[in-house]
Amino acid sequence: MTDTQIFDADGRAIPFAVEGDGPALVLIAGLGLGIDYLGALAHSVSEEDFRVIRLGTRRVPSDPSASVTMSQLAQDVVDVLDELGIADAWIGGHEFGGAVARIVALEHADRVNGVLLLGVDEPASSPGAVEAPEHLRDDAVAQMQRSARGAAQLPPLAPAIPVLVIQGTEDPVAPAANGDALQVAAPDRVSVVRVEGGGHLFPATHVGATSWAIEDYLDWD
């Protein structure tokens, strides 16, 4: 697993890690989670000759209580891509990170080749959060994320951009029904793959199945 770097600009400290070479895929971490839990998935996909960027939520060292909008988090993604010299990418994320990915596709469509949703964020259908192991958590940004998400309606899908949904069948936070509903709403561009037995942390616990679904859909073999 590659080391975490910090993109530090305009008072923002955005953690990220890059692995591999080739077409780019961004993986945005989920609510209250750091980027380390996506490391094994990123490594697996990068072995297929692709460049995988794991991305976390900004910190504001000068003001730990600072608020942020979903649009600002989407701009953070684009700014990191600019820093890395990446013109376009598949933009993906786990649950909350997927909501950010959808905003990127809406507001920066020229930078987005497709959207990857590792579980579909739909707070109204979620019975509650899953307690992740301490070493996977990023408690410092969890409240900022909740506030940003709570202030924004679930974004629509960007037109004409393909969407791959991968969802755990046993995920209580982002239930599989959320992805099914998204596919019904936009059958022309949404594809759904289920990871059998996968809970909320399936990108970390079911790496093989998740990686295979990404590679198979994008024909990266």
Sine and cosine of phi, psi and omega as CSV:
sin_phi,cos_phi,sin_psi,cos_psi,sin_omega,cos_omega
0.00,0.00,0.73,-0.69,-0.04,-1.00
-0.97,0.25,0.38,-0.93,-0.04,-1.00
-0.96,0.28,0.49,-0.87,0.07,-1.00
-0.98,0.21,0.71,-0.70,0.10,-1.00
-0.93,-0.37,0.20,-0.98,0.03,-1.00
-0.83,-0.56,0.84,-0.54,0.17,-0.99
-1.00,0.04,0.92,-0.39,-0.12,-0.99
-0.90,-0.44,0.96,-0.27,0.00,-1.00
-0.48,-0.88,0.67,-0.74,0.06,-1.00
0.82,0.57,0.61,0.79,0.04,-1.00
0.98,0.20,0.08,1.00,0.03,-1.00
-0.99,-0.16,0.64,-0.77,0.11,-0.99
-0.85,-0.52,0.97,-0.23,-0.13,-0.99
-0.94,-0.34,0.90,-0.43,0.01,-1.00
-0.97,0.23,0.65,-0.76,0.06,-1.00
-0.43,-0.90,0.30,-0.95,0.07,-1.00
-0.56,-0.83,0.58,-0.81,-0.07,-1.00
-0.82,-0.58,0.68,-0.73,0.01,-1.00
-0.56,-0.83,0.71,-0.71,0.09,-1.00
1.00,-0.03,0.08,-1.00,0.02,-1.00
-0.72,-0.70,0.55,-0.84,0.02,-1.00
0.80,-0.60,-0.29,-0.96,0.05,-1.00
-0.82,0.57,0.55,-0.84,-0.19,-0.98
-0.99,-0.11,0.60,-0.80,0.14,-0.99
-0.74,-0.67,0.80,-0.59,0.07,-1.00
-0.99,-0.15,0.70,-0.71,0.10,-1.00
-0.86,-0.52,0.93,-0.38,-0.04,-1.00
-0.99,-0.12,0.77,-0.64,-0.08,-1.00
-0.92,0.39,0.41,-0.91,-0.03,-1.00
-0.99,0.16,-0.02,-1.00,-0.07,-1.00
-0.87,0.49,0.84,-0.54,0.07,-1.00
0.94,0.34,0.31,0.95,-0.05,-1.00
-0.86,-0.51,0.58,-0.81,0.10,-0.99
-0.99,0.15,-0.07,-1.00,-0.05,-1.00
-1.00,0.01,-0.17,0.99,-0.09,-1.00
-0.90,0.44,-0.55,0.83,-0.08,-1.00
-0.93,0.37,-0.27,0.96,0.05,-1.00
-1.00,-0.04,0.05,1.00,-0.09,-1.00
-0.89,0.45,-0.70,0.71,-0.03,-1.00
-0.92,0.40,-0.63,0.77,0.05,-1.00
-0.91,0.42,-0.71,0.70,0.02,-1.00
-0.86,0.50,-0.67,0.74,0.00,-1.00
-0.90,0.43,-0.68,0.74,-0.02,-1.00
-0.88,0.47,-0.72,0.70,-0.01,-1.00
-0.93,0.36,-0.61,0.79,-0.03,-1.00
-0.91,0.42,-0.43,0.90,0.03,-1.00
-0.92,0.40,-0.26,0.96,0.07,-1.00
-1.00,-0.03,0.42,0.91,0.07,-1.00
0.93,0.38,0.72,0.69,0.10,-0.99
-0.76,-0.65,0.43,-0.90,-0.03,-1.00
-0.99,-0.12,0.90,-0.44,-0.08,-1.00
-0.93,-0.38,0.80,-0.60,-0.02,-1.00
-0.92,-0.39,0.92,-0.39,0.13,-0.99
-1.00,0.05,0.70,-0.72,-0.13,-0.99
-0.70,-0.71,0.74,-0.68,0.04,-1.00
-0.96,-0.26,-0.07,-1.00,0.00,-1.00
-1.00,0.03,0.62,-0.79,-0.02,-1.00
-0.85,0.53,0.50,-0.86,0.27,-0.96
-0.93,-0.37,0.45,-0.89,0.07,-1.00
-0.85,-0.52,1.00,0.03,-0.12,-0.99
-0.82,0.57,-0.55,0.84,-0.04,-1.00
-0.97,0.24,-0.28,0.96,-0.03,-1.00
-0.48,-0.88,0.99,0.12,-0.06,-1.00
-0.85,0.53,-0.36,0.93,-0.01,-1.00
-1.00,-0.09,0.17,0.98,-0.05,-1.00
-0.88,0.47,0.56,-0.83,0.07,-1.00
-0.99,-0.12,0.23,-0.97,-0.02,-1.00
-0.49,-0.87,0.46,-0.89,0.06,-1.00
-0.97,-0.23,0.29,-0.96,0.05,-1.00
-0.89,0.45,-0.58,0.82,0.03,-1.00
-0.91,0.42,-0.61,0.80,0.05,-1.00
-0.92,0.39,-0.62,0.79,0.06,-1.00
-0.91,0.42,-0.59,0.80,0.07,-1.00
-0.91,0.42,-0.64,0.77,0.04,-1.00
-0.90,0.43,-0.57,0.82,0.07,-1.00
-0.84,0.54,-0.66,0.75,0.02,-1.00
-0.87,0.49,-0.74,0.67,-0.02,-1.00
-0.90,0.44,-0.63,0.78,-0.01,-1.00
-0.91,0.41,-0.61,0.79,0.06,-1.00
-0.92,0.38,-0.65,0.76,0.08,-1.00
-0.86,0.51,-0.68,0.74,0.04,-1.00
-0.87,0.49,-0.69,0.72,0.01,-1.00
-0.86,0.51,-0.56,0.83,-0.02,-1.00
-1.00,0.00,-0.04,1.00,0.01,-1.00
0.96,0.30,0.50,0.87,-0.03,-1.00
-0.98,-0.20,0.87,-0.49,-0.07,-1.00
-0.98,0.20,-0.59,0.80,-0.05,-1.00
-0.43,-0.90,0.36,-0.93,-0.09,-1.00
-0.30,-0.95,0.31,-0.95,0.33,-0.94
-0.97,0.25,0.75,-0.66,-0.02,-1.00
-0.94,-0.34,0.87,-0.49,-0.06,-1.00
-0.76,-0.64,0.28,-0.96,0.05,-1.00
-0.25,-0.97,0.35,-0.94,0.01,-1.00
-0.99,-0.11,0.90,-0.44,0.08,-1.00
0.79,0.61,-0.95,-0.31,0.02,-1.00
-0.80,0.60,-0.67,0.75,0.02,-1.00
-0.87,0.49,-0.53,0.85,0.06,-1.00
-0.92,0.38,-0.59,0.81,0.07,-1.00
-0.89,0.46,-0.65,0.76,0.08,-1.00
-0.89,0.46,-0.67,0.74,0.01,-1.00
-0.86,0.51,-0.63,0.78,0.01,-1.00
-0.91,0.41,-0.58,0.81,0.06,-1.00
-0.92,0.39,-0.67,0.75,0.05,-1.00
-0.84,0.55,-0.70,0.71,-0.03,-1.00
-0.90,0.43,-0.57,0.82,0.01,-1.00
-0.96,0.28,-0.67,0.74,-0.16,-0.99
-0.99,-0.13,-0.25,0.97,-0.03,-1.00
-0.66,-0.75,0.79,0.61,-0.14,-0.99
-0.86,0.51,-0.49,0.87,-0.03,-1.00
-0.94,0.34,-0.21,0.98,-0.01,-1.00
-0.99,-0.17,-0.05,1.00,-0.20,-0.98
-0.90,-0.43,0.85,-0.52,0.07,-1.00
-1.00,0.05,-0.42,0.91,0.00,-1.00
-0.01,-1.00,0.21,-0.98,-0.02,-1.00
-0.87,-0.50,0.76,-0.65,0.05,-1.00
-0.93,-0.37,0.87,-0.49,0.01,-1.00
-0.93,-0.37,0.92,-0.39,0.07,-1.00
-1.00,-0.03,0.99,0.14,-0.19,-0.98
1.00,0.07,0.65,-0.76,-0.05,-1.00
-0.98,-0.19,0.85,-0.52,-0.02,-1.00
-0.95,0.30,0.87,-0.48,0.06,-1.00
-0.51,-0.86,1.00,0.10,-0.13,-0.99
-0.81,0.59,-0.54,0.84,-0.06,-1.00
-0.90,0.43,-0.42,0.91,-0.05,-1.00
-0.99,-0.14,-0.06,1.00,-0.08,-1.00
-1.00,0.03,0.77,-0.64,0.04,-1.00
-0.98,0.19,-0.09,1.00,0.01,-1.00
0.59,-0.81,0.19,-0.98,-0.06,-1.00
-0.99,0.14,0.40,-0.92,0.10,-1.00
-0.99,-0.15,0.74,-0.68,0.00,-1.00
-0.97,0.24,0.91,-0.41,0.01,-1.00
-1.00,0.05,0.43,-0.90,0.09,-1.00
-0.83,0.56,0.53,-0.85,-0.12,-0.99
-0.84,0.55,-0.62,0.79,-0.08,-1.00
-0.94,0.33,-0.21,0.98,0.03,-1.00
-0.99,-0.11,-0.25,0.97,-0.15,-0.99
-0.99,0.11,0.40,-0.92,0.16,-0.99
-0.75,-0.66,0.97,0.25,-0.10,-0.99
-0.90,0.44,-0.37,0.93,-0.06,-1.00
-0.91,0.42,-0.40,0.92,-0.05,-1.00
-0.92,-0.40,-0.04,1.00,-0.11,-0.99
-0.87,0.49,-0.71,0.71,-0.02,-1.00
-0.92,0.40,-0.63,0.78,0.05,-1.00
-0.86,0.50,-0.68,0.73,0.02,-1.00
-0.90,0.44,-0.71,0.70,0.00,-1.00
-0.87,0.50,-0.67,0.74,-0.01,-1.00
-0.91,0.41,-0.68,0.74,0.01,-1.00
-0.89,0.45,-0.69,0.72,-0.03,-1.00
-0.94,0.35,-0.62,0.79,-0.02,-1.00
-0.93,0.37,-0.41,0.91,-0.02,-1.00
-1.00,0.04,-0.06,1.00,-0.08,-1.00
-0.84,-0.55,0.64,-0.77,0.14,-0.99
-0.96,0.29,0.43,-0.90,0.05,-1.00
-0.85,0.52,0.85,-0.53,-0.10,-1.00
-0.94,0.34,0.57,-0.83,0.11,-0.99
-0.94,0.34,0.17,-0.98,0.07,-1.00
-0.98,0.18,0.64,-0.77,0.08,-1.00
-0.91,0.40,0.64,-0.77,0.00,-1.00
-0.92,0.38,0.60,-0.80,0.16,-0.99
0.92,0.40,0.21,0.98,0.05,-1.00
-0.94,-0.35,0.83,-0.56,-0.03,-1.00
-0.92,0.40,0.52,-0.85,-0.02,-1.00
-0.77,-0.64,0.80,-0.61,0.13,-0.99
-0.94,-0.33,0.85,-0.52,0.08,-1.00
-0.97,-0.25,0.82,-0.58,0.15,-0.99
-0.89,-0.46,0.80,-0.61,-0.12,-0.99
-0.64,-0.77,0.62,-0.78,0.07,-1.00
-0.98,0.21,0.70,-0.72,-0.04,-1.00
-0.94,0.35,-0.33,0.94,-0.03,-1.00
-0.91,-0.41,0.43,0.90,-0.03,-1.00
-0.99,0.14,0.91,-0.41,-0.02,-1.00
-0.99,0.12,-0.26,0.97,-0.04,-1.00
-1.00,0.00,-0.70,0.71,0.06,-1.00
-0.85,-0.53,0.98,0.22,-0.12,-0.99
-0.85,0.53,0.48,-0.88,-0.02,-1.00
-0.85,0.53,-0.47,0.88,0.01,-1.00
-0.87,0.50,-0.47,0.88,0.02,-1.00
-0.89,0.45,-0.70,0.71,0.03,-1.00
-0.92,0.39,-0.62,0.78,0.04,-1.00
-0.88,0.48,-0.67,0.74,0.01,-1.00
-0.90,0.43,-0.61,0.79,0.02,-1.00
-0.90,0.43,-0.63,0.77,0.02,-1.00
-0.92,0.40,-0.64,0.77,0.05,-1.00
-0.88,0.47,-0.63,0.78,-0.03,-1.00
-0.95,0.32,-0.47,0.88,-0.04,-1.00
-0.61,-0.80,0.91,0.42,-0.08,-1.00
-0.91,0.42,-0.31,0.95,-0.03,-1.00
-0.96,0.29,-0.36,0.93,-0.08,-1.00
-0.67,-0.74,0.02,1.00,0.00,-1.00
-0.94,-0.33,0.82,-0.57,0.10,-0.99
-0.91,-0.41,0.58,-0.81,-0.06,-1.00
-0.81,-0.58,0.73,-0.68,0.10,-1.00
-0.81,-0.59,0.76,-0.65,0.02,-1.00
-0.98,-0.18,0.68,-0.74,0.10,-0.99
-0.98,-0.18,0.96,-0.27,-0.09,-1.00
-0.89,0.46,0.77,-0.64,0.03,-1.00
0.99,0.17,-0.03,1.00,-0.05,-1.00
-0.97,0.24,0.78,-0.62,0.10,-0.99
-1.00,0.00,-0.35,-0.94,-0.08,-1.00
-0.90,0.43,-0.53,0.85,-0.04,-1.00
-1.00,-0.10,0.50,0.87,-0.06,-1.00
-0.85,0.53,-0.48,0.88,0.05,-1.00
-0.88,0.47,-0.38,0.93,0.03,-1.00
-0.99,-0.17,-0.54,0.84,-0.08,-1.00
-1.00,-0.04,-0.36,0.93,-0.01,-1.00
-0.81,-0.59,0.85,0.53,-0.10,-0.99
-0.88,0.47,-0.72,0.70,-0.06,-1.00
-0.87,0.50,-0.76,0.65,-0.03,-1.00
-0.91,0.42,-0.63,0.78,-0.01,-1.00
-0.93,0.35,-0.71,0.70,0.02,-1.00
-0.89,0.46,-0.69,0.73,-0.01,-1.00
-0.87,0.49,-0.67,0.74,-0.02,-1.00
-0.89,0.46,-0.63,0.78,0.05,-1.00
-0.90,0.43,-0.78,0.63,-0.06,-1.00
-0.90,0.44,-0.64,0.77,-0.03,-1.00
-0.91,0.42,-0.70,0.71,-0.05,-1.00
-0.92,0.40,-0.71,0.71,-0.08,-1.00
-0.99,0.10,-0.02,1.00,0.02,-1.00
0.82,0.58,0.75,0.66,-0.03,-1.00
-1.00,-0.07,0.14,0.99,-0.03,-1.00
-0.93,0.37,0.00,0.00,0.00,0.00
